[in-house]
Amino acid sequence: MIDLKEIKEIAENTFLDDASVNLYLLENNKTKPDPLLIHELNINAEIAKQTRLLAKEYIQSIIKQAGSLDSIPDYDPDDEQPLFKVDSGKVKMFADLYAHIMGLKMRLPYKRKTVQEDKLTAWIFRFESVVNKKIEQMLFIQRFQPAKMLGSKGVTIFESGEAFKLLGRNILHFNLGMDLMFFRNTFVVTRTSSFEYIFGFEDYYRENAVQLVNDLSEATAVKLDFNLHFQDLNKVNEKISSNSRLARRLASARVNEYYTKISYKKLAALNKKHHLQLKLDPANKAWLIDDQADLQVMARIFNDDYEMSQLTDNEYTSMG
């Protein structure tokens, strides 16, 4: 297990200053059998220098927030964590991505005309150097923002002395900060949304959330002692597709299966205690759910968020 002291020492012992620098753009076309494609940019010394500074700043920000790797929590999809770590073996897409980065799979030199801009998902900054006669490498990853790429309908100007100059159209832009770092099989992440987007976790959550809703809409699919009806199943699925946090909550509910412990009696008690204004039908032991507030409440109830867990005796905070 690495620790932040080790990362700090490597960074300070001229590792980043002496390291070779490679800059890649990740294209992820999910409709293809082999969806990942790495575009390698031909960069100069000034760009390499700037990326080294960004990497150092990221390491310092992690150390400032955490102090040690042991104090960094593991990834929890139910929580908007400002800082967390993940074993790379748990990130399904990474093995394939790493093979591209290491040249075991094809990489392409960056050419604007061969890139599908709407499929670009991330910048990848790779640093490699020799430390104690051993090759070490660090990866720093930043979510690619399509809006930052200059299109045919826009122009970019910059100040040069007392005048402004026009930049050409073949412009790429990365932000002055990283979203995550990879070192010795561990990711350290400071932006949950970027991590989940780059590695396709949003799709995973949506798929599981939609499956849960579809299962719950079929009376025989899930063991509940009440009937659950969705006012408009299509609108519910649209809501899940557009709300990544809701998708995470429903996907979590599908995994933890707390909802199987919710009886109609318990549901009615929660409704009364917390003034949830659920659309309940006592005569038929049914719950009608719309695609707006009721769906959010369902996610909270099915994740055991409203009071002490009957399974674990732990207190849970209601998630918005």
C-alpha positions in Angstrom: 0.0 0.0 0.0 1.4 3.4 -1.0 1.0 6.4 1.2 0.9 10.1 0.5 4.3 10.6 2.2 5.8 8.4 -0.5 4.0 10.2 -3.3 5.2 13.5 -1.9 8.8 12.3 -1.7 8.7 11.1 -5.3 7.2 14.4 -6.5 9.8 16.4 -4.5 12.8 14.3 -5.5 12.7 15.8 -9.0 10.6 12.9 -10.3 8.2 15.2 -12.1 11.0 17.6 -13.1 13.0 14.7 -14.7 10.1 12.6 -16.0 9.2 12.2 -19.6 5.7 13.7 -20.3 3.1 12.2 -22.6 -0.3 13.9 -23.2 -3.2 11.9 -24.5 -6.9 12.5 -25.3 -9.3 9.6 -24.6 -12.0 9.0 -27.1 -14.7 6.6 -25.9 -17.2 5.5 -28.6 -19.4 3.1 -26.7 -21.1 1.8 -29.9 -17.9 0.2 -31.1 -16.7 -3.3 -30.1 -13.4 -1.8 -29.0 -14.7 1.6 -27.8 -11.5 3.1 -26.4 -9.1 5.1 -28.6 -6.0 7.1 -27.4 -4.8 10.1 -29.3 -1.3 11.2 -28.5 -0.4 14.9 -28.8 3.0 16.1 -29.9 3.8 18.6 -27.2 6.7 21.0 -26.6 8.8 21.8 -23.5 6.5 24.6 -22.4 3.4 22.4 -22.4 5.4 19.7 -20.5 6.5 22.3 -18.0 2.9 23.5 -17.4 1.6 19.9 -16.9 4.4 19.3 -14.3 3.2 22.3 -12.4 -0.4 21.1 -12.5 0.6 17.6 -11.3 2.6 19.1 -8.4 -0.3 21.3 -7.3 -2.6 18.3 -7.4 -0.4 16.3 -5.1 0.0 19.2 -2.7 -3.8 19.7 -2.6 -4.3 16.0 -1.8 -1.7 16.2 1.0 -3.3 19.3 2.4 -6.8 17.7 2.5 -5.8 14.2 3.8 -2.4 14.1 5.4 -2.1 10.3 4.8 -3.5 7.8 2.3 -5.1 5.8 5.2 -7.2 8.8 6.0 -8.7 9.0 2.5 -12.0 7.1 2.4 -12.7 4.5 -0.2 -15.1 5.3 -3.0 -18.8 5.4 -1.9 -21.3 5.9 -4.8 -23.9 7.0 -2.2 -21.8 10.0 -1.0 -20.6 13.1 -2.8 -17.0 12.7 -1.5 -14.6 15.6 -1.8 -11.7 13.2 -1.8 -11.5 9.4 -2.1 -9.4 6.5 -3.3 -10.2 3.5 -5.5 -8.2 0.3 -6.3 -7.7 0.4 -10.0 -8.8 -3.3 -10.2 -12.3 -2.2 -9.3 -12.5 0.2 -12.3 -13.6 -2.1 -15.0 -12.6 0.1 -18.0 -9.1 0.9 -16.7 -7.3 -2.3 -17.7 -8.2 -1.7 -21.3 -7.4 2.0 -21.1 -4.0 1.2 -19.5 -3.2 -1.2 -22.3 -3.6 1.7 -24.7 -1.5 4.0 -22.6 1.3 1.5 -22.4 1.3 0.9 -26.1 0.0 -2.7 -25.9 -3.0 -1.5 -27.9 -3.0 1.0 -30.8 -2.5 4.7 -30.1 -2.9 7.3 -32.8 -1.1 10.6 -33.3 -3.6 13.4 -32.7 -5.2 14.8 -35.9 -8.2 17.0 -35.7 -9.9 15.5 -38.7 -9.7 11.9 -37.2 -11.1 12.8 -33.8 -14.8 12.5 -32.9 -15.0 15.5 -30.7 -18.3 14.5 -29.1 -16.7 11.2 -27.9 -13.7 12.8 -26.2 -14.0 12.2 -22.5 -10.6 12.9 -20.8 -7.1 14.3 -20.9 -4.5 11.9 -19.7 -1.1 13.2 -18.5 1.5 10.5 -18.2 4.8 11.0 -16.3 7.6 8.4 -16.3 11.0 8.4 -14.7 13.5 6.2 -12.9 13.5 6.2 -9.1 16.1 4.1 -7.3 16.8 2.2 -10.5 13.1 1.4 -10.9 10.8 2.9 -13.6 7.9 4.7 -11.9 5.0 6.4 -13.5 2.1 8.6 -12.5 -1.1 9.3 -14.4 -3.1 12.5 -13.9 -6.5 12.6 -15.5 -8.9 15.5 -16.2 -12.3 15.4 -17.7 -12.4 16.8 -21.2 -14.9 19.7 -21.7 -16.2 19.8 -25.3 -17.3 23.4 -24.8 -13.6 24.4 -24.4 -12.8 23.2 -27.9 -13.0 26.0 -30.4 -15.6 25.3 -33.0 -16.4 26.7 -36.3 -18.9 29.3 -34.8 -16.5 30.8 -32.3 -13.3 32.7 -32.0 -10.7 33.1 -29.3 -8.6 36.2 -28.7 -5.7 36.7 -26.3 -3.9 39.8 -25.1 -0.5 40.4 -26.5 1.2 43.6 -25.2 -1.3 46.4 -25.8 -3.2 44.6 -28.5 -5.4 41.5 -28.9 -4.6 38.7 -31.3 -6.8 36.1 -32.9 -6.1 32.4 -32.3 -6.6 29.8 -35.0 -9.4 27.3 -35.0 -7.3 24.2 -34.1 -7.4 25.0 -30.4 -7.5 22.6 -27.4 -7.9 23.6 -23.8 -7.3 21.9 -20.5 -8.1 23.4 -17.1 -5.6 24.5 -14.5 -6.3 21.5 -12.3 -6.6 17.7 -12.3 -9.5 15.5 -11.3 -7.7 12.3 -10.4 -4.3 10.7 -10.1 -3.2 7.1 -10.6 -0.1 5.7 -8.9 0.8 2.1 -8.1 -2.7 0.6 -8.7 -4.5 3.3 -6.7 -6.6 6.2 -7.9 -6.9 9.3 -5.7 -9.9 11.4 -6.8 -11.0 14.9 -6.0 -14.0 15.1 -8.3 -16.7 12.4 -8.1 -18.6 13.5 -11.2 -15.5 13.5 -13.4 -14.4 10.1 -12.1 -17.8 8.5 -12.8 -18.1 10.1 -16.2 -14.7 9.2 -17.5 -14.9 5.5 -16.4 -18.6 5.0 -17.4 -20.0 4.7 -13.9 -23.0 6.9 -14.8 -24.1 4.4 -17.4 -23.7 1.6 -14.9 -25.9 3.4 -12.4 -28.5 4.4 -14.9 -28.8 0.8 -16.2 -29.3 -0.6 -12.6 -31.7 2.2 -11.7 -33.9 1.6 -14.7 -33.8 -2.2 -14.1 -34.9 -1.6 -10.5 -37.8 0.6 -11.6 -38.8 -2.0 -14.2 -38.7 -4.8 -11.7 -40.7 -2.8 -9.2 -43.3 -2.0 -11.8 -44.0 -5.7 -12.3 -46.0 -7.1 -9.4 -44.4 -10.5 -9.5 -40.8 -9.4 -9.9 -40.1 -8.1 -6.4 -41.3 -9.4 -3.0 -43.2 -6.5 -1.6 -46.3 -6.7 0.5 -47.8 -3.7 -1.3 -48.4 -2.7 -4.9 -46.2 0.0 -6.5 -47.4 1.9 -9.5 -45.5 4.5 -11.6 -47.7 7.2 -13.0 -45.7 7.3 -16.3 -42.9 4.8 -16.6 -41.3 6.5 -19.6 -41.1 9.8 -17.7 -39.5 8.0 -14.8 -36.8 6.5 -17.0 -36.2 9.9 -18.6 -35.8 11.4 -15.1 -33.2 8.7 -14.2 -31.3 9.4 -17.4 -31.1 13.1 -16.7 -30.3 12.9 -13.0 -27.1 11.0 -12.2 -27.4 11.4 -8.4 -30.9 9.9 -8.5 -29.6 7.1 -10.7 -26.8 6.4 -8.1 -29.4 6.3 -5.3 -31.7 3.9 -7.1 -28.8 1.7 -8.3 -27.6 1.5 -4.7 -31.1 0.5 -3.6 -31.1 -2.3 -6.1 -27.8 -3.6 -4.7 -28.5 -3.3 -0.9 -32.1 -4.5 -1.3 -33.3 -2.5 1.7 -36.6 -2.0 -0.1 -37.5 -5.7 0.5 -37.7 -4.9 4.2 -40.2 -2.1 3.7 -43.8 -3.2 4.4 -46.9 -1.2 3.7 -47.3 -0.6 7.4 -43.8 0.8 7.6 -44.4 2.9 4.5 -47.5 4.4 6.0 -45.7 5.1 9.3 -42.8 6.9 7.5 -45.3 8.9 5.5 -47.1 10.1 8.6 -43.9 10.7 10.7 -42.0 12.7 8.0 -45.0 14.3 6.2 -43.9 12.8 2.9 -47.3 13.3 1.2 -47.1 9.9 -0.5 -50.0 8.9 -2.8 -51.0 5.9 -0.8 -54.1 3.8 -1.3 -54.8 1.9 1.9 -57.7 -0.1 0.5 -55.5 -1.7 -2.2 -52.2 -1.4 -0.3 -50.7 0.6 -3.2 -48.3 3.5 -3.7 -48.5 5.7 -6.8 -45.3 7.4 -7.8 -44.8 10.3 -10.2 -41.6 11.2 -11.9 -40.8 14.2 -9.7 -40.7 14.4 -5.9 -42.1 11.0 -5.3 -39.2 9.4 -7.2 -36.7 11.2 -5.0 -38.6 10.1 -1.8 -38.7 6.5 -3.1 -34.9 6.5 -3.4 -34.5 7.7 0.2 -37.0 5.2 1.6 -35.5 2.3 -0.3 -32.0 3.2 0.9 -33.2 3.3 4.6 -32.3 7.0 4.9 -35.1 8.4 7.1 -34.3 6.9 10.5 -32.3 4.2 12.3 -31.6 1.3 10.1 -33.6 -1.8 11.1 -30.8 -3.9 9.6 -27.7 -2.3 11.0 -28.8 0.0 13.8 -26.8 2.8 12.1 -28.2 6.3 11.7 -28.6 7.4 8.1 -28.8 11.0 6.8 -31.4 11.7 4.2 -29.8 12.3 0.9 -31.1 15.1 -1.3 
